[in-house]
Amino acid sequence: MEKFMLIFHGQRMDETMFQALSPEDFQAEIEKWNTWIGGIAAQGKLVGTEGLLPEGKVLTGGGKVVTDGPYTEGKEIVGGYMVFNADSFDEAISLAQGCPMFDTGGKVEVRQIQKFM
């Protein structure tokens, strides 16, 4: 079994992103995420998942910016991640397809974790 990471990307990931939702709609969003994550956990595949606060700092060294290039800098935000086990890349993609991030126009990046040791 291999480890994979889902990286959750959105255009706006801050404390105001859910302010337009009623308390009931906000709770429904939370329940969608809990159901999806709970399903992966129930299969014994979840390693961990956490959200990221919107504050951060890009560090540069010697005038160079560290990126995962060859991409241009963008305004999209990484809002969180999940690490889980899957038997194949295809299974990892299948698990990612249920992510509620797609309901809000976001995207999910699927990456296999490389073992160094």
Secondary structure, 3 states (H helix, E strand, C coil): CEEEEEEEEECCCCCCCCCCCCHHHHHHHHHHHHHHHHHHHHCCCEEEEEECCCCCCCCEECCEECCCCCCCCCCCEEEEEEEEEECCHHHHHHHHCCCHHHHHCCEEEEEECCCCC
